[in-house]
Amino acid sequence: MATKERQKAAARRAAKHAGRPKWTTSCPDWAARLRARQSIIPPPIFADQAQAALAIFKELRVVDLPGKPTFGECSEPWVFDFVAAIFGAYDADSGDQLIREFYLLISKKNTKSTIAAGIMLTAVILCWREDEEHLILAPTKEVADNSFKPAAGMIRADEELSALFHVQDHVRTITHRVTRASLKVVAADTDTVSGKKSGKVLVDEHWLFGKQPKAEAMFMEATGGQVSRDEGWVIYLTTQSDDPPAGVFKEKLNYYRDVRDGKIHDPKSLGVLYEFPPEMIASKEYLDPDNFYITNPNIGRSVSAEWLEDQLKKVQARTDGPFQQFLAKHLNIEIGLNLRSDRWAGADFWEEAEIVLALDDLLRRCEVAVVGGDGGGLDDLLGQAVVGRERETGRWLAWFHAWAHKIALERRKEIAPRLLDFQREGNLTIVDRPGQDVQEFADNVCRVRDAGLLPEKQGIGVDAAGIGDIVDELQARDFDIAVDVVAVSQGWRLNGAIKTTERKLAGGELLVAKSGLMPWSVSNARTVQQGNAISITKQASGTAKIDPLMSLFDAVSLMALNPVSAGRSFWETTA
């Protein structure tokens, strides 16, 4: 009986989908199209549905512009293309929305929030469900106001709409007087979105949600109503993050890049990403004002090319955050390793040195290996680096891991989403109890020793400030603390290891395990000149975490002594 029902259900689905047009949401030639000022947005699946929505959207007034022009009078073609793609994906015959999720990455001041208000108001006007809720989800009250005020202004600027809608400013709600369909704008937290049954949801400033550890749960609550609404959709609008992407933002952005590039086939998801092609980033062509249009399709309207050029001149020489923020917000440059002028020199070569490398791979390929460790406070990270000398080539190979106590997720909420990312990648372990991290640290040291690769002496180097618990655990594992463990001096005394690491990276003589953890740690490092030496310290780096990188310097300081393993490698004896 169950089999027959499944067969009937499959037949109904097949009949429903029969005769539907073919479409794609990939755009593999996006780089060339952006350079040529061509659209990267596909045409609507159903042109009649798109035109009906555009007719409404184009009549809405943008009240914060002089003369209160309509969208039809003041918008660039890309805006209409985007609106058409959303509403033109609705199949009126079946009642299905064929593209269910949209993602727009665009630079700041390209009227993103105003466009969001217009799209959602258009959706409410077209809504056929009575009492249907439409939701704009913002990360903060300020962002929520940025979306609600334009929508309310559009209502008040039009007599017909004023008669049709009831605006409640104090609760950021606009209600259709006939259908009772509503548009609500809320500042997000798990309480405000709990129990929402919204058929259409727009998420503004998605990058900020990437910094919230509970963002994924909030989105599940906010979009839960779409389970029973075939016509529903979700739109994500965002600029680039002013920090390396993290959390839900990183996950979504990478996914939509893959959809755009054709690596993932998902015709129900459309990403519209205004960002520089990789080759233009590598050549720093994004600094040329003639190329600002790449991520600013509204340039000449809401975006002033002259202002962007002047602002770039002001911040380009800065060594701190303003230059990064300008690139991220106005040019959609993803913050990575090599944008700060006070960055560690090795950052410029790190990504080129990355290889896929597990600890077992390192132990198999190397003739000797040393271990570095740093950190370990309750609200800190414990970093570990294993550096080995490759048997055939003499190159150095480096593998990394880190640990964080669960309490760090509460005390360091600003980096909690990033730590959870690293946990999912397998580069970081979040431990439940004090001591678990040190035990696992020692387990890895034992793996190096048991593989026959640890030197007879000075095989383990750790920051003297955090040596106590590690020493106790290693003593319990039969290590000779006086012989095996070195308290590595920090500050300017670490200059030699820092210089050695950057030279080895630049020369291709040091290869590092590919991970999300280490580029993040490297990007956090700030250099300070101390006489003829440079130092990288936690004090100079502020609240940013550099413990995994410091553990690498600790290990390099020992490998630079040209150690010899205590005995034949396990891999040699079993070969």
RONU-68649 format. One record per residue (C-alpha): residue in three letters; x negated, y negated, z. Coordinates in steps of 0.05 Angstrom, whole numbers, plus 5000, padded with zeros to 4 digits. Example, Ala and Ser with C-alpha at 12.3 -4.5 7.8 and 13.67 -1.06 7.14 Angstrom:
<recs>
ALA475450905156SER472750215143
</recs>
This chain:
<recs>
MET500050005000ALA494549535019THR490849684953LYS497149514912GLU497948854949ARG490748674936GLN491648844862LYS497848404859ALA494147834893ALA488447904844ALA493347894786ARG496647264812ARG489846914819ALA487947124748ALA494546864720LYS493646214758HIS486746104730ALA488446314659GLY487945764608ARG484045284653PRO478844864619LYS471445004628TRP467144494664THR460444424698THR457844004755SER450444104738CYS446343554704PRO439443834690ASP437443234647TRP439142744703ALA432242434704ALA432342254630ARG439541994636LEU437841544695ARG431741264658ALA436141124598ARG441640794641GLN446441344621SER451841644665ILE450042244709ILE457442354725PRO461242874683PRO467642684648PRO474242844684ILE477043544674PHE484043254665ALA483842584630ASP491142414643GLN490442504718ALA484142084718GLN487541524679ALA493541514726ALA488841434787LEU484440914752ALA490540494736ILE491940434810PHE484640374832LYS483039814782GLU488639384809LEU486239394881ARG482938744903VAL476038674933VAL477438144985ASP470337995007LEU468337744938PRO469737024915GLY476536984882LYS478537674907PRO477538024840THR480338714826PHE476039324820GLY477539314746GLU474538614741CYS468338694784SER465939414778GLU460639754736PRO462640354693TRP459440854741VAL464740684793PHE470340854745ASP466641494724PHE466241704797VAL473641564811ALA475641914747ALA471542534765ILE475042584833PHE482242484813GLY481242794744ALA479543464777TYR486843554799ASP490744074761ALA497943814763ASP500744464735SER498044904791GLY497244384846ASP489844564854GLN483944094862LEU478644434819ILE472744044847ARG473544054923GLU467243704946PHE463543074922TYR456842784944LEU454542084927LEU447441864945ILE446541134928SER442340554953LYS444740055004LYS449039464982ASN452039824922THR459039714952LYS459340434976SER464040305035THR468639854994ILE469040374939ALA470640894993ALA476440465018GLY479140394947ILE478741144933MET482241334997LEU487640804988THR488841064917ALA489441764945VAL494741544996ILE498741184941LEU498641814897CYS500042294955TRP506342714946ARG506043065014GLU510142725068ASP506542565133GLU499842745101GLU493642475137HIS487642205099LEU481342115139ILE475141685134LEU470041965182ALA464541485203PRO458541615249THR459440975290LYS464840455305GLU461139935263VAL461040385202ALA468340555213ASP470039815212ASN466139735147SER470840215113PHE477440015147LYS476939265137PRO476439295061ALA482339775057ALA486539335102GLY484438725061MET486739074996ILE493639175026ARG494338455051ALA491838164985ASP497638484947GLU504938324961GLU507438984934LEU502539384976SER503938965037ALA511339155031LEU509539885020PHE504439985076HIS504139855151VAL497139645176GLN495139775248ASP488439455260HIS487639685333VAL487740415314ARG484840335244THR490940645211ILE494740485147THR501440835138HIS505940895076ARG512840665097VAL516541165052THR512341815052ARG509241665120ALA502541885090SER496941545127LEU489741335122LYS485841355187VAL478741125198VAL475341425259ALA468541385291ALA466542105297ASP465642545357THR468443235373ASP474242935411THR476642435358VAL476742955302SER479243545342GLY485743825314LYS485643395251LYS489743665192SER487143195139GLY488043415067LYS483042905040VAL476842695078LEU471442195064VAL465042205105ASP461241545104GLU453741465118HIS452542215119TRP445142105135LEU446841875205PHE450642515219GLY444042875205LYS441542585270GLN447442855311PRO446643565337LYS454143695339ALA455543425269GLU456944115238ALA462244255290MET465443575277PHE465843705202MET469044385214GLU474444055256ALA475443475208THR476143915146GLY480044485178GLY486644245150GLN484444395079VAL485345135089SER492745045073ARG492044485022ASP489844694952GLU489743964931GLY484843744985TRP477843484977VAL471943215016ILE467442634993TYR460642495026LEU457641805015THR450641635039THR444241265030GLN437541605042SER435341705114ASP430241245146ASP426941865175PRO425242525142PRO432042855126ALA434643305181GLY440743705203VAL447043705161PHE444343145118LYS438243535097GLU442344165085LYS447543815041LEU442443395002ASN438143994984TYR444344394964TYR446843844918ARG440043764886ASP440244504869VAL447344444841ARG445243844799ASP439044204774GLY442944834756LYS439345264807ILE446045394841HIS452445494801ASP458045164840PRO463144814795LYS467444644856SER461944164882LEU459443534847GLY453343154869VAL451942454842LEU444942294865TYR441741634847GLU434441784863PHE427841714828PRO425242304788PRO419242664820GLU414342404768MET416341684782ILE415341804856ALA408542114844SER406341524802LYS409641024850GLU413740724793TYR419140584844LEU415139984866ASP416039654798PRO422039184801ASP423739364729ASN425640064756PHE430039854814TYR436240004772ILE434940754778THR437940784848ASN441940134844PRO447140214789ASN450539584815ILE444339154804GLY446338474779ARG453038504814SER452938684889VAL445438794887SER440638234872ALA434338444835GLU430837814857TRP432437944931LEU429838654926GLU423338414894ASP422337874946GLN423838345004LEU418938864977LYS413438344977LYS414838175049VAL414638885076GLN409639235030ALA403639055073ARG407039265138THR404239865174ASP410440025214GLY417740185200PRO420339615155PHE416739865092GLN419440565103GLN426340305116PHE426339875053LEU424240455009ALA429340925041LYS435240445042HIS434340044978LEU430640534933ASN432941204961ILE425741444971GLU425742055016ILE421241925076GLY415642425075LEU408342465093ASN404841915057LEU408641255061ARG405640935123SER399140555118ASP396940795187ARG398141525170TRP392942055181ALA388842125117GLY390142875115ALA397542735103ASP396142565030PHE393543265017TRP397943685062GLU403443895015GLU398444084961ALA395144555011GLU401444925031ILE402145665016VAL406946205037LEU403246525096ALA405646955154LEU401247105214ASP400247825191ASP397947565123LEU392647135157LEU390247705201ARG389648165141ARG385847665098CYS381047375149GLU374447605181VAL375147175243ALA380646745273VAL381346245330VAL387445975366GLY389245255385GLY394845025433ASP397744365455GLY403744105495GLY408644515534GLY412644035579LEU419944185592ASP422143625545ASP416143725499LEU413944225446LEU408644755456GLY404744795391GLN400345365368ALA395645415309VAL391746025286VAL386045855239GLY382346415204ARG376446455155GLU378346845093ARG374047455081GLU372847385006THR372846634996GLY370746315062ARG376745865059TRP380445705123LEU387645925130ALA392245625182TRP398845885211PHE403245515261HIS408945605310ALA412145185364TRP416645275423ALA421644815456HIS425744905520LYS433244865512ILE433044255558ALA429143885503LEU435443895459GLU438943475512ARG433243025532ARG430842915460LYS437542845425GLU434442415370ILE430343005346ALA435143575365PRO437943675294ARG430843725268LEU428844235320LEU434844655302ASP432744615229PHE425844885247GLN429045435289ARG433145655229GLU426945655186GLY423346095237ASN417745595253LEU420245425322THR423145825380ILE428045505429VAL427145855496ASP432045925553ARG427345945612PRO420545645631GLY414946125618GLN417946465558ASP414246005511VAL407546135544GLN408746885543GLU410146875468PHE404146415458ALA399846945493ASP403147505452ASN400547175389VAL393547095419CYS393647835435ARG395447985362VAL389247615340ARG384947975392ASP387848655377ALA386548545303GLY379148485321LEU378747765296LEU377847355360PRO370647125373GLU366747395432LYS367246715464GLN370746055452GLY376446355413ILE382045965446GLY382245205449VAL387544815486ASP388944115510ALA386044065580ALA392343705604GLY396744305591ILE392044875603GLY394545145671ASP400445585651ILE396845845589VAL390646035630ASP394946415681GLU398446805626LEU391946965589GLN388747195654ALA394447675663ARG392847955593ASP385548105612PHE382347505579ASP375947225609ILE377946505619ALA370846255630VAL368646565563ASP374746585518VAL378345925533VAL375745215517ALA378944585544VAL378544145481SER377243415495GLN382442945465GLY382542215442TRP376441965405ARG372642605424LEU377242975375ASN374742535318GLY370243085290ALA375943595285ILE380543075254LYS375342895201THR373743625187THR381043785177GLU382343225128ARG375943385088LYS377844125084LEU384843945062ALA382443455009GLY377343964982GLY382244544979GLU378144915032LEU383844935082LEU390545245063VAL396445175110ALA402745575120LYS408745255086SER413945025137GLY418544445154LEU415444385223MET408444175202PRO409943635150TRP414543325202SER409143345255VAL403943075206SER408542505186ASN409242315259ALA401742235269ARG398941525273THR391541375272VAL388040875317GLN381040605304GLN376440665364GLY369540405346ASN366840845291ALA371841395307ILE379241485295SER383941815344ILE390942105338THR394342105405LYS401342205432GLN401041495460ALA399741215390SER405141635359GLY410441425410THR416341895420ALA414942265356LYS412442985365ILE405443165342ASP403843765387PRO403544275329LEU398543825292MET394343725354SER394044485363LEU391144515293PHE385644025312ASP384144435374ALA383345065331VAL379144695279SER374344455333LEU372845185348MET372645435276ALA367644885260LEU362745245306ASN362345805253PRO364646365299VAL363647115288SER369047615307ALA367848055367GLY368548695326ARG370748985261SER377548765238PHE383249245248TRP384749165174GLU377649375157THR377849995200THR384350225169ALA382550055097
</recs>
